[in-house]
Amino acid sequence: MPLDRMEETIQKKLDKLEEEGTLKGEELVITGIEKTEDGRAPRYRLEGETGSFLKMNSNSYLGLHLNDEVIEAEEKSSSKYGSGPGAVRFIHGTYKPHVKLEKKLADFHDKESCVIYSSAYATMTGILRPLTSSETLILSDELNHNCIINGIRMAKPKGKDIYSHLDNDDLEKKLKGATDEYERVIVVTDGVFSMRGDYPDLPDLVSRVKKYNSEFEDGIFTVMDDSHGVGAYGETGRGTTEVTGEDGIDLIVSTMGKALGVNGGYVVTKETITQYLRETSPFYIYSNPITAPEADAAIKSLEILDSERGISMLEHLSEMTNYFEDGLKDIGHEVIEGPHPVVPLMIRDTKKTRDMVDYLKENEVLATAIVYPVVPQGDESIRFQISADHTKEDLDYVLEKIDQFE
């Protein structure tokens, strides 16, 4: 058969991934979700497992993926518009909920305009290429997400460079050294870095960019992927711009698939830029959008977030984050502290990290191991993600199990 020899080659690659410790392996399959009657976080049923599990690794920071109003909005819209868009946006695949959602997201971020994509990954990879000229330099934080890394590769700029993580001095050094070589510079960073929960000093970053803007014919513009920030922290859920007090980021990329609990990604920026992206961005032009029902569900999530109820949910989320961080420290563990609900428990040993994650699963707690070679040796951690669904009773149970681990 034609694939026989190819299978042998591919199997060797899979074996190498397993040997290197990067093989993700068989995926856990969720077969059901149980909402508890005592107010605690929902429990998840897994295929092949008898118990019910507490998720400590969910991106749904506000628990809106299980919100009755959000589900109802999607179901009602599905009856009206059907289950799928049936076409890309420019071939009659644009529905009223898409337009309404884009307006609401632009207003939420106080930007002129918005374009929604099928995912935040598609957004980032879809915007960098059309915004990159043959005389562009792209500067990227060394810990930026994979979507940024691949977006830069696809953009094929004249130059690309990496500055040290959150090091604005290094960023400025690279800007200063590039003044005679490029017409345009794109500075791109994550808002919240998903493995660590840390974030850039945006006011300082923007001030340094402004210092060198006039040195380049097309200037310098900033791009930030705040997929883990929007809806997860900040008094009103505006994410890293709100936490740092900086509203000068030129393009903000985010997702509806995390705190908003639905699906899809988007970019907010100047209207001229969004018009250009609709004409030139391949991931927008040639890929179906999210469904109209998903758009209506995201609108409902955004309405909840942008309300007194949303502020209350964010306050509880912040309280639970601090409670869990303090609890880990009280039992003698190292964490990377911060206001964001990503709480990395630093283990600093690959085997021990994996053993603890396996132990937690045996005790019906789901968490994520971040180990070498994904991170350098000595930086291994367990990434816990707090949700507004979590209660002190939930977190006390997890802390008790961690404290009992040997």
RAPE-V171375 format. One record per backbone hydrogen bond with DSSP energy under -0.5 kcal/mol. NH is the residue of the N-H (numbers start at 1). CO is the residue of the C=O. E is the energy in kcal/mol with one decimal. If there is no record, write none. Layout:
NH&CO&E + NH&CO&E
This chain:
4&1&-1.6 + 7&3&-3.0 + 8&4&-1.6 + 9&5&-1.8 + 10&6&-2.7 + 11&7&-2.7 + 12&8&-1.7 + 13&9&-1.6 + 14&10&-2.4 + 15&11&-2.7 + 16&12&-2.0 + 17&13&-2.2 + 18&14&-2.1 + 19&15&-2.3 + 20&16&-2.4 + 21&17&-0.8 + 21&18&-0.6 + 22&17&-2.2 + 23&17&-1.1 + 30&28&-0.6 + 31&45&-2.4 + 32&45&-1.0 + 34&43&-3.4 + 35&33&-0.6 + 36&34&-0.5 + 43&34&-2.5 + 44&53&-2.7 + 45&32&-3.1 + 46&51&-0.5 + 47&29&-3.0 + 49&46&-2.0 + 53&44&-2.8 + 54&364&-2.5 + 55&42&-0.5 + 55&53&-0.6 + 56&54&-0.6 + 56&366&-2.5 + 58&385&-0.6 + 61&59&-2.2 + 63&60&-1.3 + 66&63&-1.4 + 67&64&-1.2 + 71&67&-2.4 + 72&68&-2.5 + 73&69&-2.2 + 74&70&-1.9 + 75&71&-2.5 + 76&72&-2.7 + 77&73&-1.9 + 78&74&-2.2 + 79&75&-1.6 + 80&76&-1.1 + 81&77&-3.3 + 82&78&-2.1 + 89&284&-0.5 + 91&88&-1.1 + 93&88&-0.9 + 93&89&-0.9 + 94&89&-0.7 + 95&93&-0.6 + 98&95&-1.0 + 99&95&-1.5 + 100&96&-2.6 + 101&97&-2.5 + 102&98&-2.3 + 103&99&-1.9 + 104&100&-2.2 + 105&101&-2.7 + 106&102&-2.2 + 107&103&-2.3 + 108&104&-2.6 + 109&105&-1.8 + 110&107&-1.0 + 111&106&-2.8 + 113&269&-2.1 + 115&267&-2.1 + 117&265&-3.2 + 123&119&-1.7 + 124&120&-2.6 + 125&121&-2.3 + 126&122&-1.5 + 127&123&-1.6 + 128&124&-1.6 + 129&125&-0.6 + 130&126&-0.5 + 131&127&-1.3 + 132&129&-1.4 + 133&131&-0.6 + 136&133&-1.1 + 137&184&-2.5 + 138&159&-2.1 + 139&137&-0.5 + 139&186&-2.9 + 140&161&-2.2 + 141&188&-1.3 + 142&163&-1.9 + 144&141&-1.8 + 148&145&-1.0 + 149&145&-1.8 + 150&146&-2.8 + 151&147&-1.8 + 152&148&-2.3 + 153&149&-1.9 + 154&150&-2.4 + 155&151&-1.8 + 156&152&-1.4 + 157&152&-0.5 + 158&136&-0.9 + 159&136&-2.1 + 161&138&-2.3 + 163&140&-2.0 + 167&164&-2.5 + 168&166&-1.0 + 171&167&-1.9 + 172&168&-2.5 + 173&169&-2.1 + 174&170&-1.9 + 175&171&-2.1 + 176&172&-2.8 + 177&173&-1.7 + 178&175&-1.2 + 179&176&-0.8 + 181&178&-1.7 + 182&178&-1.0 + 183&135&-2.2 + 184&135&-1.7 + 185&219&-1.8 + 186&137&-2.7 + 187&185&-0.5 + 187&221&-2.3 + 188&139&-2.8 + 188&186&-0.6 + 189&223&-2.2 + 191&225&-3.0 + 193&191&-0.5 + 193&198&-2.7 + 194&192&-0.7 + 196&193&-1.4 + 197&193&-3.5 + 200&191&-0.6 + 202&200&-1.5 + 205&201&-2.3 + 206&202&-3.0 + 207&203&-1.9 + 208&204&-1.9 + 209&205&-2.0 + 210&206&-2.5 + 211&207&-1.2 + 212&208&-0.8 + 212&209&-1.0 + 213&209&-0.7 + 213&210&-0.6 + 215&212&-1.6 + 216&213&-1.4 + 218&183&-3.3 + 219&183&-0.5 + 219&216&-1.0 + 221&185&-2.2 + 223&187&-2.7 + 224&251&-2.4 + 225&189&-2.0 + 226&224&-0.8 + 226&253&-3.0 + 229&226&-0.9 + 230&226&-2.5 + 231&237&-2.6 + 232&229&-2.2 + 233&229&-1.6 + 237&234&-1.2 + 239&233&-1.7 + 241&238&-0.6 + 243&239&-2.3 + 244&240&-2.2 + 245&241&-1.3 + 246&241&-1.1 + 247&245&-0.5 + 251&222&-2.0 + 252&268&-2.0 + 253&224&-3.3 + 253&251&-0.5 + 254&266&-2.2 + 256&264&-3.5 + 257&264&-0.8 + 261&258&-1.3 + 262&256&-3.2 + 265&117&-1.6 + 266&254&-2.2 + 267&115&-2.1 + 268&252&-2.2 + 269&113&-1.9 + 274&270&-1.9 + 275&271&-2.5 + 276&272&-1.8 + 277&273&-2.4 + 278&274&-2.2 + 279&275&-0.9 + 279&276&-0.6 + 280&276&-1.3 + 281&277&-2.8 + 282&280&-0.7 + 284&281&-1.2 + 285&281&-2.6 + 286&282&-2.4 + 289&87&-0.6 + 295&291&-2.2 + 296&292&-2.5 + 297&293&-2.3 + 298&294&-2.5 + 299&295&-2.2 + 300&296&-2.0 + 301&297&-2.3 + 302&298&-2.6 + 303&299&-2.2 + 304&300&-2.2 + 305&301&-2.8 + 306&302&-2.7 + 307&304&-0.7 + 307&305&-1.3 + 310&304&-0.9 + 311&307&-2.2 + 312&308&-2.1 + 313&309&-2.3 + 314&310&-2.4 + 315&311&-2.2 + 316&312&-2.2 + 317&313&-2.5 + 318&314&-2.5 + 319&315&-2.3 + 320&316&-2.7 + 321&317&-2.2 + 322&318&-2.4 + 323&319&-2.3 + 324&320&-2.4 + 325&321&-2.5 + 326&322&-2.7 + 327&323&-2.2 + 328&324&-2.4 + 329&325&-2.1 + 330&326&-2.5 + 331&327&-1.3 + 332&329&-1.8 + 333&328&-2.4 + 334&346&-0.5 + 336&344&-1.2 + 337&335&-0.8 + 343&341&-0.7 + 343&384&-3.5 + 344&342&-0.6 + 345&343&-0.5 + 345&382&-2.9 + 346&334&-2.3 + 346&344&-0.8 + 347&345&-0.6 + 347&380&-1.8 + 348&380&-2.8 + 353&349&-2.2 + 354&350&-2.4 + 355&351&-2.7 + 356&352&-2.4 + 357&353&-2.1 + 358&354&-2.4 + 359&355&-2.4 + 360&356&-2.6 + 361&357&-2.1 + 362&358&-2.1 + 363&359&-1.0 + 363&360&-0.5 + 364&361&-2.1 + 365&360&-2.2 + 366&54&-2.8 + 367&365&-0.6 + 368&383&-1.2 + 370&381&-3.3 + 371&369&-0.6 + 374&371&-1.8 + 375&371&-0.8 + 379&376&-2.3 + 381&370&-2.5 + 382&345&-2.2 + 383&368&-2.7 + 383&381&-0.5 + 384&343&-2.1 + 384&382&-0.8 + 385&56&-2.7 + 386&341&-2.6 + 388&61&-2.8 + 390&387&-1.6 + 395&391&-2.3 + 396&392&-2.9 + 397&393&-1.7 + 398&394&-1.7 + 399&395&-2.7 + 400&396&-2.5 + 401&397&-2.0 + 402&398&-2.4 + 403&399&-2.5 + 404&400&-1.4 + 405&401&-0.7 + 405&402&-1.0
